[in-house]
Each structure stands twice: as structure tokens, then as C-alpha cells.
């Protein structure tokens, strides 16, 4: 008989590591993790880990035969800046890889006779405001506005939201008169910041990169203008939102993709925090044209009222707690 389990793909990324730590603390369910890389040393023994490619259909079929997945957290993806350097690969991993996993989850839902929950981290990158004047006029964006992504990463995230909705509402296996469809749920994350993992490949990484560089006494050249402003969230709240959405009763949900956020900061405000916390910090602004244009197309803030109303979303960390209690003390300790 197959073992019941939770699956986390892309576990070696920032969100995946934090999510696995949370499940390890609970120590209640079997967790299977999946990534191209081996688990970091600090996570060894906290899951049954499988090294492999999300595009490997045979490996996914083997996992499906060995386990009954009750919840799938699909974290595996190429991030926004990396995706612009390798757009074809980003499409292959982010879109095609997600579709393969959705197919597996749909098959498991049918075999188990109950909906497998498929939790998907989408992104602020699904939005695309045409110019700075529009961004100033439309400060807080809700889920149905300006979904015109300007990056391959954003395109694949929006596409996967649509395909997840299809598998949840319309997909019917041939010969099945009473289909059991999967339960797809997505979160449109703002920029995510972790005190314990170093960011890599994301266009919103300038904020955490400043703090990590300042704590190490390294000079940092910020790749966006000082006035750039987008929303952010610290990693504990990102994990909280994933777990809370996964646990929400299906009948409470009014959409398949929800905004979540915590606070909004400009690049100049991040610089001030870094210099106040680490007085020897050397930070200059050298905007990169491509990365600057991407961030300019993202909203300055997100309207997450639907998540608050439907499943009680509320971040634990506002800007003061995020900086004063989580980020600065833990980053300082990391490089002590």
C-alpha cells in the first residue's frame, strides 16, 4: 500500500528550505522532497529526499506509485532574472515542469478518490504596468488588474495559474463520468526576504542583498534606482501563508490565485536600514537597464484583501518587526 505523504519540490531554494524546516518542527507527517541538488547539511534527515529533474516523467511516475500525496508544494522554478538570461529553459522548467506535476496530481486525485491539494507559489511578476505614471496612479493592485507580465518568469507563473485552474475545474479524464479533480491554490508573492539563505536569481533581491553585503562588510552596487518601490514579505510569513492557504476549507475560497503581502519599501529605504544597522556599509546605485525595467513594471503594493477575507490571512511581521526582530539580528548573527 502506498504511503501517505507531503511533497515539496524545489526544496533547496529559499522557500523550500524554510517550508521543510516548518514541517520538521511538527514531525507529524512523512515529507518527500525533490530537487536537482542534494539537501543542505542542515536539512539532512528531515525528509525523504529525491534528487532529480522535474521534467523526468519516469521519476514522477515512480514517486506517484510509491506515495499518496495529500498536499504538493511546488516550489521548483527558475527565478525572474535567471529566466531572462535563459528564457527557453525557464519556460521548460517553470511551465512544462509544472504541467507534468499537475498531471501527476490529477491522476493521484482520481486514484485516491479525493482532491490532492496543489499549492503553487506564483509571483508579483504576473503583473505588468506599462509606465511609471500608471504605477503611481495604481498604487495597490488586486488580482484582476494589470496581468500583463513582461518577463518569461511572469508569463510562466500566470500560465500555470490558468492551467491549475483548468485541472481544478474542467479537466475530465476520458472514460471517467464522475471525475475527482485536484485542488489548485496559488499565492502571488511579493519580494521574499530570508535572514538565513542568500538570495540568487530574483529581481527583487536588491533589498536582502544590501543587508547581507552590509553585514559582511562588502561593498554593494544596487541594480535599481533609489526611488524604486515594491512590496516585500519575510520568509516566516511566506511559510505561514502557504500553510494557512493549504489548510483553508475549499468552500471559503473565491479564487485560485491570491495576493499576499506585508510591507512596501523603496530601495533608498533599504539602504538607510542597512547603513543604520551596519555603519560601515558601502552602498551605491548603479541601475541595470533590464532589471530596472522589470521592477518598474511591478506594482508598488498589493491588495491582499481577498486573502484576508477568505482564509484569514494576516502577516506576523510588519516592517518594524521584519527589520528589527527578524532580518537585522539574524543576519548580523549569521556573519558574526
ABEGO torsion letter per residue (X at the ends): XBBBBBBBBGAABAAAAAAAAAAAAAGABBBBBBBABBBBAAABGABBBBBEBAABAAAAAAAAAABBBABBBBABBBBAAAAAABAAAAAAAAAAAAAAAAAAAAAAAAAAGBBBBBBBBBBAAABBBABAAAAAABABBBAABGBBBABAAAAAAAAAAAAAAAAAAABBBBGBABBBBBBBBBBBBBBBBBAABBBBGBAAAAAAAAAAAAAAGBBBBBABBAABBBBBBBAAAAAAAAAAAAABBAAABABABBBBBABBBBAAAAAAAAAAABAABBBBBBBBAAAAAAAAABBABBBAAAAAAAAGBBBABBAAAAAAAAAAAAAAAAAX
